[in-house]
Amino acid sequence: MGKVIIFSAPSGSGKTTIVHRLLERYPQFEFSISATSRAPRGAERDGVDYYFLSQEAFAAAVAEGRFVEWEEVYKGTCYGTLRSEVERIWQKGHVIVFDVDVLGGINLKRIFGQDACSVFIMPPSVEELRRRLEGRGTDSPEAIDRRVAKAEFELTKAPEFDHTVVNDRLDDAVEETCAILDAFINR
């Protein structure tokens, strides 16, 4: 089994932006593409941003045991980590980078134990989180309200992660995360 790095955060905290910066900096890191039962948003592409599965195909993959972990993150919308994706990355000798919801991150840490470093990306405030979500322009006001309500719950889960990084200034958050990952990779 290889090493894994798990990033989780409430939607809008900046974790995906941080992950992209890290992937540019560390050539041995490879992003684990999650599967989802939701439709693509914006310019998202199948097999690049997510593996987009119908609800029926997702349920079949669950029944066949093809997921390491999966969650119904929002009613009717599931996300999960395919076993084939983990195997694909480890066969290359790379470190897997997960960008997953908070409960998925907790589950992955439980599954991978000491071979995993889990990092919770914390927004500076719930108000800033709402501002960032509104600034994306990808969700309805109702969807933003749901995401903010969920974020308030997710923030209570931060202590279950190995590390918490507050993303107030992106460059500072990236540097703090790099220090955490350097220590993990080199131990």
C-alpha positions in Angstrom: 0.0 0.0 0.0 1.3 3.5 -0.9 0.7 6.8 0.8 -2.4 8.9 0.5 -3.2 12.6 1.2 -6.7 13.5 2.0 -8.1 17.0 1.6 -11.6 17.9 2.9 -13.4 21.1 3.5 -16.8 22.7 3.3 -17.6 23.6 -0.3 -16.1 27.0 -1.1 -13.2 26.8 1.3 -10.6 26.7 -1.5 -9.4 23.1 -1.1 -9.6 22.3 -4.8 -7.5 25.4 -5.6 -4.9 24.4 -3.0 -4.9 20.8 -4.4 -4.2 22.1 -7.9 -1.3 24.2 -6.6 0.2 21.2 -4.8 -0.2 18.9 -7.9 1.9 21.5 -9.8 4.6 21.5 -7.1 4.9 17.7 -6.4 5.3 15.5 -9.5 4.9 12.3 -7.4 1.3 13.4 -6.4 -1.6 12.3 -8.5 -5.2 13.3 -8.1 -7.8 10.6 -7.4 -10.8 11.3 -9.6 -14.0 10.7 -7.6 -17.2 9.3 -9.1 -20.4 11.1 -8.7 -24.1 10.6 -9.5 -24.6 14.3 -10.2 -24.5 16.0 -13.6 -21.5 18.0 -14.7 -21.4 21.7 -13.7 -19.8 24.4 -15.9 -16.9 23.1 -17.9 -16.4 19.9 -15.8 -15.4 16.9 -17.9 -16.0 13.2 -17.4 -12.8 11.3 -16.5 -11.0 14.6 -15.7 -13.0 16.3 -12.9 -15.2 13.4 -11.9 -16.4 10.1 -13.3 -20.0 11.1 -13.9 -22.3 8.1 -13.4 -26.1 7.9 -13.6 -27.8 7.1 -10.2 -28.4 3.6 -11.5 -24.8 3.1 -12.5 -23.6 4.5 -9.2 -25.9 2.1 -7.3 -24.7 -0.8 -9.3 -21.0 0.1 -8.6 -21.9 0.2 -4.9 -23.6 -3.2 -5.1 -20.6 -4.7 -6.9 -18.2 -3.4 -4.2 -16.3 -1.2 -6.6 -15.9 1.7 -4.1 -13.3 2.1 -1.4 -15.8 4.5 0.2 -18.9 6.5 -0.9 -21.4 8.9 0.6 -24.7 10.4 -0.3 -23.4 13.9 0.2 -26.7 15.6 -0.7 -30.1 13.9 -1.1 -29.9 11.9 -4.3 -26.3 12.9 -5.0 -23.5 10.4 -4.2 -19.8 10.7 -4.4 -17.2 7.9 -4.0 -13.7 6.7 -4.5 -13.4 3.8 -7.0 -11.0 1.0 -6.1 -9.8 1.0 -9.7 -8.7 4.6 -9.3 -6.6 3.8 -6.2 -5.0 0.9 -7.9 -4.3 2.9 -11.1 -2.3 5.5 -9.1 -0.4 3.2 -6.9 0.7 1.1 -9.8 2.6 4.1 -11.0 4.2 4.5 -7.6 2.5 7.8 -7.0 1.1 9.4 -3.8 -2.7 9.6 -4.1 -4.3 13.0 -3.4 -8.0 12.9 -2.5 -10.2 16.0 -2.7 -13.3 14.7 -0.9 -16.2 15.8 1.2 -15.7 15.9 5.0 -17.3 12.6 5.9 -15.5 10.9 3.0 -12.2 12.3 4.3 -12.9 10.9 7.7 -13.8 7.5 6.2 -10.6 7.5 4.0 -8.4 8.3 7.1 -10.0 5.4 8.9 -9.4 3.1 6.0 -5.8 4.1 5.2 -4.7 4.8 8.8 -1.0 5.8 9.2 -0.5 5.6 5.4 -2.8 8.7 5.2 -2.3 12.4 6.1 -5.7 14.1 6.4 -5.9 17.9 6.0 -9.0 20.0 6.7 -9.1 23.3 4.9 -10.9 25.8 7.0 -12.6 28.9 5.6 -11.8 32.2 7.5 -15.5 32.5 8.4 -18.9 31.2 7.4 -19.7 34.7 5.9 -16.6 34.5 3.7 -17.6 31.0 2.6 -21.0 32.3 1.5 -19.3 35.1 -0.4 -17.0 32.7 -2.2 -19.9 30.4 -3.1 -21.9 33.3 -4.5 -18.9 34.5 -6.4 -18.6 31.2 -8.3 -21.9 31.8 -10.0 -22.5 28.0 -10.4 -25.2 27.5 -7.8 -28.7 28.8 -7.1 -29.3 30.8 -3.9 -31.1 27.8 -2.5 -28.1 25.5 -3.2 -25.8 28.1 -1.6 -28.0 28.1 1.5 -27.8 24.3 1.6 -24.0 24.3 1.2 -23.6 26.9 4.0 -25.9 25.0 6.4 -23.9 21.8 5.6 -20.6 23.8 6.1 -21.7 24.7 9.7 -21.9 21.0 10.5 -18.7 20.1 8.6 -16.7 22.7 10.6 -17.4 20.7 13.7 -15.5 17.7 12.2 -12.2 19.6 11.7 -10.7 18.0 14.9 -11.1 14.5 13.4 -8.4 15.4 10.8 -4.6 15.2 11.3 -4.2 18.9 10.4 -6.3 22.0 9.9 -5.2 24.8 7.6 -7.1 28.1 7.6 -7.4 29.4 4.0 -7.5 33.2 4.6 -4.7 34.0 2.2 -4.2 31.4 -0.5 -0.4 31.6 -0.7 0.0 31.2 3.0 -2.4 28.3 3.1 -0.4 26.6 0.3 2.9 27.1 2.1 1.6 25.8 5.4 0.2 22.7 3.6 3.5 22.1 1.8 5.3 22.0 5.2 2.8 19.5 6.5 3.1 17.3 3.4 6.9 17.5 3.3 7.0 16.1 6.9 4.5 13.4 6.0 6.3 12.3 2.8 9.7 12.3 4.4 8.9 10.3 7.6 
